[in-house]
Amino acid sequence: MDGDRRTAMMSAAIDIGTNTVLLLIASIDTRGQLATLVDEQRVPRLGKGVEESGNINRSALNRLIDVLLEYRAMIADHGVESITVTGTSALRDAANRQHVLHRVRAATGFEITVLSGEDEALLSYRGAVSGLAEGGSAVVLDIGGGSTEIISGEGESILFHTSRDVGAVRLTERFFRHDPPLPEEIQSALSTVRAAFADVPPFDETRCRLVGVAGTPTTLALLDQGVTALDRNATMNYRLSRQAVDRLFALLSSKRAQDILGLSASMPGRADVITAGTLILRSYFEQSGFREMIVSERGLRYGAALMAARL
């Protein structure tokens, strides 16, 4: 064990999404075994308004910088050897992306790598399967704020991947003008998601598992169990059924965001977009034929940390 400690690498990965910014600090040994030391989430909603204006606004950028400065202090306390900072849909789409990258660099010292949809999918898959107890075939569904990634593979080998511009924040801003959304608003959003998934190939549930990462499945896993506190042990590898998602969508779509906020400690920063995220998951269940999902707390940041360790 002492040998493992000597050869372990301390790695930090920051995942800047449309809604959340996630920090992972982990120790990774030469066998690729990852021990999580810090796993933090903040919800600055960098992508707020990007769908309408095309730009990341000043308030959102300031919120992002505040989070990154907080994370920088955490990283400094852990003797980290490698730091990876990635940006996804909001930064891909923003017309003022270069201004944002420059401001972040000047304020925090962090260099953000803006991932393509393809690279986002690959890292999400790598992170998700690292947390599975068994190998074999898997389909990873990563519902973000601005986009959704679908990736299938065998072990760590990717067989299919795609990124679609449907996400919880994007759908909410585009379609939901009322709180709770009107039936016709839900139908318009659903039609858009179905069209986005229409050409995604079906997968055989008898031969592979569906794995869900990011905030939508983890939040729904807590709600399905009646767990109101943030509890990663309650979400990791939880089996979330299609019937449970249907039931939770009916519940969430009938409530105002203010009322959703009180359902769980996981809702701050997510209460107004969880209905759209659940709609995306429900639509994918419908299209794919899967009957259940294995929920994973791991995702892009885990894949980025492993990639930085060249494992």
C-alpha positions as a LaTeX table, in Angstrom:
\begin{tabular}{lrrr}
\hline
Residue & $x$ (\AA) & $y$ (\AA) & $z$ (\AA) \\
\hline
Met1 & 0.00 & 0.00 & 0.00 \\
Asp2 & 2.90 & 2.35 & 0.75 \\
Gly3 & 4.08 & 1.84 & $-2.82$ \\
Asp4 & 0.64 & 2.82 & $-4.11$ \\
Arg5 & 0.73 & 6.01 & $-2.08$ \\
Arg6 & 4.16 & 6.96 & $-3.43$ \\
Thr7 & 3.05 & 6.50 & $-7.02$ \\
Ala8 & $-0.38$ & 8.14 & $-6.65$ \\
Met9 & $-1.02$ & 11.41 & $-8.44$ \\
Met10 & $-3.01$ & 14.24 & $-6.91$ \\
Ser11 & $-5.33$ & 15.64 & $-9.56$ \\
Ala12 & $-7.98$ & 18.36 & $-9.63$ \\
Ala13 & $-10.66$ & 18.76 & $-12.29$ \\
Ile14 & $-13.14$ & 21.61 & $-12.62$ \\
Asp15 & $-16.16$ & 21.13 & $-14.88$ \\
Ile16 & $-17.78$ & 24.45 & $-15.90$ \\
Gly17 & $-21.26$ & 23.67 & $-17.15$ \\
Thr18 & $-24.23$ & 25.76 & $-18.20$ \\
Asn19 & $-25.81$ & 25.51 & $-14.75$ \\
Thr20 & $-23.24$ & 24.08 & $-12.34$ \\
Val21 & $-19.51$ & 24.27 & $-11.69$ \\
Leu22 & $-18.10$ & 21.07 & $-10.20$ \\
Leu23 & $-14.77$ & 20.44 & $-8.48$ \\
Leu24 & $-13.08$ & 17.09 & $-8.00$ \\
Ile25 & $-9.83$ & 16.61 & $-6.11$ \\
Ala26 & $-8.70$ & 13.01 & $-6.20$ \\
Ser27 & $-5.74$ & 10.72 & $-5.69$ \\
Ile28 & $-5.19$ & 8.39 & $-8.66$ \\
Asp29 & $-2.80$ & 5.45 & $-8.49$ \\
Thr30 & $-0.96$ & 3.79 & $-11.36$ \\
Arg31 & $-3.76$ & 1.21 & $-11.78$ \\
Gly32 & $-6.27$ & 3.98 & $-12.40$ \\
Gln33 & $-7.94$ & 3.56 & $-9.01$ \\
Leu34 & $-9.38$ & 6.91 & $-8.01$ \\
Ala35 & $-9.95$ & 8.01 & $-4.40$ \\
Thr36 & $-12.19$ & 11.07 & $-4.08$ \\
Leu37 & $-10.93$ & 13.63 & $-1.59$ \\
Val38 & $-13.08$ & 16.65 & $-2.48$ \\
Asp39 & $-16.26$ & 16.71 & $-4.57$ \\
Glu40 & $-17.98$ & 20.10 & $-4.59$ \\
Gln41 & $-20.84$ & 21.69 & $-6.52$ \\
Arg42 & $-21.81$ & 25.32 & $-6.97$ \\
Val43 & $-24.61$ & 26.69 & $-9.17$ \\
Pro44 & $-23.58$ & 30.04 & $-10.70$ \\
Arg45 & $-25.64$ & 29.34 & $-13.87$ \\
Leu46 & $-23.09$ & 30.66 & $-16.32$ \\
Gly47 & $-25.45$ & 29.99 & $-19.23$ \\
Lys48 & $-28.33$ & 32.10 & $-17.94$ \\
Gly49 & $-29.61$ & 34.12 & $-20.91$ \\
Val50 & $-27.17$ & 32.68 & $-23.46$ \\
Glu51 & $-30.04$ & 31.06 & $-25.37$ \\
Glu52 & $-31.66$ & 34.47 & $-25.92$ \\
Ser53 & $-28.77$ & 36.94 & $-26.08$ \\
Gly54 & $-25.95$ & 34.75 & $-27.41$ \\
Asn55 & $-23.60$ & 36.07 & $-24.72$ \\
Ile56 & $-22.57$ & 35.22 & $-21.17$ \\
Asn57 & $-23.63$ & 38.23 & $-19.12$ \\
Arg58 & $-21.47$ & 40.14 & $-16.64$ \\
Ser59 & $-23.31$ & 38.93 & $-13.53$ \\
Ala60 & $-22.97$ & 35.28 & $-14.54$ \\
Leu61 & $-19.27$ & 35.77 & $-15.30$ \\
Asn62 & $-18.70$ & 37.38 & $-11.89$ \\
Arg63 & $-20.48$ & 34.47 & $-10.21$ \\
Leu64 & $-18.25$ & 32.04 & $-12.10$ \\
Ile65 & $-15.08$ & 33.87 & $-11.05$ \\
Asp66 & $-16.19$ & 33.86 & $-7.39$ \\
Val67 & $-16.68$ & 30.08 & $-7.54$ \\
Leu68 & $-13.34$ & 29.51 & $-9.25$ \\
Leu69 & $-11.51$ & 31.59 & $-6.65$ \\
Glu70 & $-13.15$ & 29.51 & $-3.93$ \\
Tyr71 & $-12.09$ & 26.33 & $-5.71$ \\
Arg72 & $-8.55$ & 27.62 & $-6.21$ \\
Ala73 & $-8.19$ & 27.99 & $-2.43$ \\
Met74 & $-9.41$ & 24.41 & $-1.91$ \\
Ile75 & $-6.97$ & 23.08 & $-4.50$ \\
Ala76 & $-4.07$ & 24.93 & $-2.83$ \\
Asp77 & $-4.72$ & 23.01 & 0.40 \\
His78 & $-4.22$ & 19.58 & $-1.22$ \\
Gly79 & $-0.83$ & 19.61 & $-2.96$ \\
Val80 & $-2.37$ & 19.02 & $-6.36$ \\
Glu81 & 0.02 & 18.14 & $-9.21$ \\
Ser82 & $-2.42$ & 18.47 & $-12.12$ \\
Ile83 & $-5.32$ & 20.88 & $-12.64$ \\
Thr84 & $-7.76$ & 20.54 & $-15.54$ \\
Val85 & $-10.46$ & 23.16 & $-16.13$ \\
Thr86 & $-13.03$ & 22.46 & $-18.83$ \\
Gly87 & $-16.02$ & 24.35 & $-20.21$ \\
Thr88 & $-18.97$ & 22.87 & $-22.06$ \\
Ser89 & $-22.17$ & 24.03 & $-23.79$ \\
Ala90 & $-22.50$ & 27.60 & $-22.49$ \\
Leu91 & $-18.92$ & 28.43 & $-23.43$ \\
Arg92 & $-19.20$ & 26.62 & $-26.76$ \\
Asp93 & $-22.25$ & 28.71 & $-27.67$ \\
Ala94 & $-21.33$ & 32.13 & $-26.28$ \\
Ala95 & $-20.31$ & 34.76 & $-28.83$ \\
Asn96 & $-18.19$ & 36.47 & $-26.15$ \\
Arg97 & $-16.34$ & 33.28 & $-25.23$ \\
Gln98 & $-12.87$ & 34.78 & $-25.71$ \\
His99 & $-13.71$ & 37.68 & $-23.38$ \\
Val100 & $-14.89$ & 35.20 & $-20.73$ \\
Leu101 & $-11.76$ & 33.06 & $-21.05$ \\
His102 & $-9.54$ & 36.16 & $-20.76$ \\
Arg103 & $-11.39$ & 37.46 & $-17.67$ \\
Val104 & $-11.19$ & 34.09 & $-15.95$ \\
Arg105 & $-7.49$ & 33.75 & $-16.74$ \\
Ala106 & $-6.74$ & 37.24 & $-15.42$ \\
Ala107 & $-8.82$ & 36.82 & $-12.24$ \\
Thr108 & $-8.00$ & 33.23 & $-11.30$ \\
Gly109 & $-5.01$ & 32.03 & $-13.31$ \\
Phe110 & $-7.07$ & 29.15 & $-14.70$ \\
Glu111 & $-6.86$ & 28.27 & $-18.38$ \\
Ile112 & $-10.22$ & 26.89 & $-19.51$ \\
Thr113 & $-10.30$ & 24.27 & $-22.25$ \\
Val114 & $-13.60$ & 24.57 & $-24.11$ \\
Leu115 & $-14.62$ & 21.05 & $-25.04$ \\
Ser116 & $-16.31$ & 20.07 & $-28.27$ \\
Gly117 & $-19.49$ & 18.05 & $-27.87$ \\
Glu118 & $-17.50$ & 14.98 & $-28.89$ \\
Asp119 & $-14.80$ & 15.52 & $-26.26$ \\
Glu120 & $-17.45$ & 16.22 & $-23.60$ \\
Ala121 & $-19.14$ & 12.93 & $-24.43$ \\
Leu122 & $-15.87$ & 10.97 & $-24.23$ \\
Leu123 & $-14.87$ & 12.40 & $-20.85$ \\
Ser124 & $-18.36$ & 11.92 & $-19.44$ \\
Tyr125 & $-18.32$ & 8.27 & $-20.48$ \\
Arg126 & $-14.85$ & 7.67 & $-19.06$ \\
Gly127 & $-15.86$ & 9.18 & $-15.73$ \\
Ala128 & $-19.18$ & 7.37 & $-15.51$ \\
Val129 & $-17.83$ & 3.87 & $-16.17$ \\
Ser130 & $-15.00$ & 4.40 & $-13.66$ \\
Gly131 & $-17.60$ & 4.20 & $-10.91$ \\
Leu132 & $-19.31$ & 0.99 & $-12.03$ \\
Ala133 & $-18.76$ & $-2.14$ & $-9.97$ \\
Glu134 & $-18.60$ & $-4.31$ & $-13.09$ \\
Gly135 & $-17.30$ & $-3.84$ & $-16.62$ \\
Gly136 & $-19.23$ & $-4.65$ & $-19.77$ \\
Ser137 & $-21.34$ & $-2.59$ & $-22.12$ \\
Ala138 & $-22.87$ & 0.70 & $-21.04$ \\
Val139 & $-24.81$ & 3.64 & $-22.46$ \\
Val140 & $-24.07$ & 6.87 & $-20.61$ \\
Leu141 & $-26.63$ & 9.67 & $-20.63$ \\
Asp142 & $-25.33$ & 13.07 & $-19.49$ \\
Ile143 & $-28.12$ & 15.68 & $-19.26$ \\
Gly144 & $-26.52$ & 19.09 & $-18.90$ \\
Gly145 & $-27.86$ & 22.61 & $-18.81$ \\
Gly146 & $-27.24$ & 23.29 & $-22.49$ \\
Ser147 & $-26.73$ & 19.90 & $-24.12$ \\
Thr148 & $-27.23$ & 16.18 & $-23.64$ \\
Glu149 & $-24.54$ & 13.62 & $-24.43$ \\
Ile150 & $-25.27$ & 9.97 & $-25.28$ \\
Ile151 & $-22.32$ & 7.59 & $-25.35$ \\
Ser152 & $-22.17$ & 3.82 & $-25.67$ \\
Gly153 & $-19.16$ & 1.65 & $-25.14$ \\
Glu154 & $-17.64$ & $-1.62$ & $-24.04$ \\
Gly155 & $-15.44$ & $-1.22$ & $-20.97$ \\
Glu156 & $-13.47$ & 1.95 & $-21.76$ \\
Ser157 & $-13.81$ & 1.64 & $-25.55$ \\
Ile158 & $-16.29$ & 4.05 & $-27.16$ \\
Leu159 & $-18.62$ & 2.58 & $-29.80$ \\
Phe160 & $-21.01$ & 5.52 & $-30.37$ \\
His161 & $-21.25$ & 9.08 & $-29.13$ \\
Thr162 & $-23.29$ & 12.16 & $-29.88$ \\
Ser163 & $-24.05$ & 15.54 & $-28.36$ \\
Arg164 & $-27.48$ & 17.12 & $-28.83$ \\
Asp165 & $-28.37$ & 20.76 & $-28.10$ \\
Val166 & $-31.13$ & 19.98 & $-25.63$ \\
Gly167 & $-30.44$ & 20.71 & $-21.97$ \\
Ala168 & $-32.39$ & 21.64 & $-18.85$ \\
Val169 & $-31.55$ & 25.35 & $-18.87$ \\
Arg170 & $-31.84$ & 25.68 & $-22.66$ \\
Leu171 & $-35.31$ & 24.07 & $-22.75$ \\
Thr172 & $-36.55$ & 26.05 & $-19.76$ \\
Glu173 & $-35.50$ & 29.38 & $-21.26$ \\
Arg174 & $-36.80$ & 28.52 & $-24.71$ \\
Phe175 & $-40.20$ & 27.03 & $-23.86$ \\
Phe176 & $-41.33$ & 27.50 & $-20.26$ \\
Arg177 & $-42.89$ & 30.96 & $-19.95$ \\
His178 & $-45.19$ & 30.04 & $-17.07$ \\
Asp179 & $-44.57$ & 28.57 & $-13.63$ \\
Pro180 & $-45.55$ & 25.75 & $-13.63$ \\
Pro181 & $-45.27$ & 25.34 & $-17.41$ \\
Leu182 & $-48.47$ & 25.10 & $-19.42$ \\
Pro183 & $-49.34$ & 21.80 & $-21.14$ \\
Glu184 & $-48.68$ & 23.34 & $-24.55$ \\
Glu185 & $-45.25$ & 24.55 & $-23.40$ \\
Ile186 & $-44.40$ & 21.06 & $-22.21$ \\
Gln187 & $-45.59$ & 19.61 & $-25.51$ \\
Ser188 & $-43.42$ & 22.03 & $-27.52$ \\
Ala189 & $-40.37$ & 21.16 & $-25.43$ \\
Leu190 & $-41.13$ & 17.45 & $-25.75$ \\
Ser191 & $-41.42$ & 17.71 & $-29.53$ \\
Thr192 & $-38.01$ & 19.37 & $-29.69$ \\
Val193 & $-36.39$ & 16.68 & $-27.54$ \\
Arg194 & $-37.98$ & 13.86 & $-29.50$ \\
Ala195 & $-36.68$ & 15.38 & $-32.73$ \\
Ala196 & $-33.20$ & 15.70 & $-31.22$ \\
Phe197 & $-33.18$ & 12.02 & $-30.25$ \\
Ala198 & $-34.95$ & 10.71 & $-33.36$ \\
Asp199 & $-31.86$ & 9.36 & $-35.10$ \\
Val200 & $-30.09$ & 8.03 & $-31.99$ \\
Pro201 & $-29.76$ & 4.26 & $-32.47$ \\
Pro202 & $-31.59$ & 1.92 & $-30.09$ \\
Phe203 & $-29.59$ & $-0.19$ & $-27.66$ \\
Asp204 & $-30.28$ & $-3.67$ & $-26.37$ \\
Glu205 & $-31.06$ & $-3.50$ & $-22.64$ \\
Thr206 & $-30.28$ & $-7.19$ & $-22.27$ \\
Arg207 & $-26.69$ & $-6.51$ & $-23.34$ \\
Cys208 & $-25.89$ & $-3.11$ & $-21.85$ \\
Arg209 & $-26.80$ & $-0.84$ & $-18.96$ \\
Leu210 & $-28.01$ & 2.75 & $-19.04$ \\
Val211 & $-25.95$ & 4.97 & $-16.74$ \\
Gly212 & $-27.05$ & 8.51 & $-15.86$ \\
Val213 & $-24.71$ & 11.26 & $-14.70$ \\
Ala214 & $-25.18$ & 14.92 & $-13.74$ \\
Gly215 & $-27.78$ & 16.69 & $-11.62$ \\
Thr216 & $-31.04$ & 15.47 & $-13.12$ \\
Pro217 & $-30.66$ & 11.73 & $-12.38$ \\
Thr218 & $-28.98$ & 12.28 & $-8.99$ \\
Thr219 & $-31.73$ & 14.67 & $-7.90$ \\
Leu220 & $-34.46$ & 12.30 & $-9.08$ \\
Ala221 & $-32.78$ & 9.41 & $-7.26$ \\
Leu222 & $-33.06$ & 11.35 & $-3.99$ \\
Leu223 & $-36.69$ & 12.26 & $-4.66$ \\
Asp224 & $-37.58$ & 8.68 & $-5.54$ \\
Gln225 & $-36.23$ & 7.50 & $-2.18$ \\
Gly226 & $-37.78$ & 10.35 & $-0.21$ \\
Val227 & $-34.31$ & 11.56 & 0.83 \\
Thr228 & $-34.38$ & 15.32 & 1.43 \\
Ala229 & $-30.73$ & 15.77 & 2.42 \\
Leu230 & $-27.77$ & 15.73 & 0.07 \\
Asp231 & $-26.52$ & 12.15 & 0.34 \\
Arg232 & $-24.12$ & 10.81 & $-2.29$ \\
Asn233 & $-24.33$ & 7.33 & $-0.78$ \\
Ala234 & $-28.06$ & 7.32 & $-1.58$ \\
Thr235 & $-27.50$ & 8.18 & $-5.24$ \\
Met236 & $-24.41$ & 6.23 & $-6.26$ \\
Asn237 & $-25.45$ & 3.20 & $-8.35$ \\
Tyr238 & $-29.12$ & 3.72 & $-7.44$ \\
Arg239 & $-31.47$ & 2.05 & $-9.91$ \\
Leu240 & $-33.99$ & 4.61 & $-11.14$ \\
Ser241 & $-36.90$ & 3.09 & $-13.04$ \\
Arg242 & $-38.76$ & 4.51 & $-16.01$ \\
Gln243 & $-41.99$ & 4.35 & $-13.99$ \\
Ala244 & $-40.40$ & 6.44 & $-11.23$ \\
Val245 & $-39.30$ & 9.06 & $-13.76$ \\
Asp246 & $-42.84$ & 9.22 & $-15.20$ \\
Arg247 & $-44.26$ & 9.68 & $-11.70$ \\
Leu248 & $-41.73$ & 12.33 & $-10.74$ \\
Phe249 & $-42.26$ & 14.23 & $-13.98$ \\
Ala250 & $-46.00$ & 14.39 & $-13.29$ \\
Leu251 & $-45.24$ & 15.73 & $-9.81$ \\
Leu252 & $-42.62$ & 18.29 & $-10.83$ \\
Ser253 & $-44.45$ & 19.61 & $-13.89$ \\
Ser254 & $-47.47$ & 20.44 & $-11.74$ \\
Lys255 & $-45.54$ & 22.50 & $-9.17$ \\
Arg256 & $-44.13$ & 26.01 & $-9.08$ \\
Ala257 & $-40.37$ & 26.33 & $-8.78$ \\
Gln258 & $-40.82$ & 27.79 & $-5.29$ \\
Asp259 & $-42.64$ & 24.63 & $-4.19$ \\
Ile260 & $-40.12$ & 22.33 & $-5.90$ \\
Leu261 & $-37.36$ & 24.09 & $-3.96$ \\
Gly262 & $-38.71$ & 22.67 & $-0.71$ \\
Leu263 & $-38.65$ & 19.05 & $-1.88$ \\
Ser264 & $-34.92$ & 18.45 & $-1.40$ \\
Ala265 & $-31.67$ & 20.09 & $-0.34$ \\
Ser266 & $-30.41$ & 19.35 & $-3.87$ \\
Met267 & $-32.87$ & 21.84 & $-5.40$ \\
Pro268 & $-31.22$ & 25.27 & $-4.85$ \\
Gly269 & $-30.12$ & 26.46 & $-8.29$ \\
Arg270 & $-31.99$ & 23.58 & $-9.90$ \\
Ala271 & $-35.65$ & 23.97 & $-8.89$ \\
Asp272 & $-36.65$ & 25.97 & $-11.97$ \\
Val273 & $-34.92$ & 23.63 & $-14.47$ \\
Ile274 & $-35.44$ & 20.15 & $-12.99$ \\
Thr275 & $-38.78$ & 19.76 & $-14.80$ \\
Ala276 & $-37.06$ & 20.26 & $-18.16$ \\
Gly277 & $-34.24$ & 17.91 & $-17.19$ \\
Thr278 & $-36.76$ & 15.25 & $-16.18$ \\
Leu279 & $-38.60$ & 15.75 & $-19.48$ \\
Ile280 & $-35.35$ & 15.00 & $-21.34$ \\
Leu281 & $-34.75$ & 11.84 & $-19.31$ \\
Arg282 & $-38.37$ & 10.72 & $-19.72$ \\
Ser283 & $-38.14$ & 11.26 & $-23.47$ \\
Tyr284 & $-34.92$ & 9.25 & $-23.70$ \\
Phe285 & $-36.49$ & 6.37 & $-21.80$ \\
Glu286 & $-39.39$ & 6.50 & $-24.25$ \\
Gln287 & $-37.13$ & 6.55 & $-27.31$ \\
Ser288 & $-34.55$ & 4.01 & $-26.14$ \\
Gly289 & $-36.72$ & 1.35 & $-24.56$ \\
Phe290 & $-34.58$ & 1.14 & $-21.42$ \\
Arg291 & $-36.62$ & 0.36 & $-18.31$ \\
Glu292 & $-34.16$ & 1.61 & $-15.69$ \\
Met293 & $-31.04$ & 3.71 & $-15.21$ \\
Ile294 & $-28.04$ & 3.24 & $-12.93$ \\
Val295 & $-27.38$ & 6.64 & $-11.35$ \\
Ser296 & $-23.75$ & 7.71 & $-11.03$ \\
Glu297 & $-22.22$ & 10.63 & $-9.15$ \\
Arg298 & $-19.26$ & 10.45 & $-11.50$ \\
Gly299 & $-19.07$ & 12.22 & $-14.83$ \\
Leu300 & $-16.96$ & 14.56 & $-16.90$ \\
Arg301 & $-14.72$ & 15.80 & $-14.07$ \\
Tyr302 & $-13.77$ & 12.20 & $-13.21$ \\
Gly303 & $-12.96$ & 11.48 & $-16.83$ \\
Ala304 & $-10.87$ & 14.65 & $-17.04$ \\
Ala305 & $-8.92$ & 13.73 & $-13.90$ \\
Leu306 & $-8.18$ & 10.25 & $-15.24$ \\
Met307 & $-7.17$ & 11.68 & $-18.61$ \\
Ala308 & $-4.80$ & 14.15 & $-16.91$ \\
Ala309 & $-3.20$ & 11.22 & $-15.11$ \\
Arg310 & $-2.83$ & 9.54 & $-18.56$ \\
Leu311 & $-4.81$ & 6.53 & $-17.37$ \\
\hline
\end{tabular}
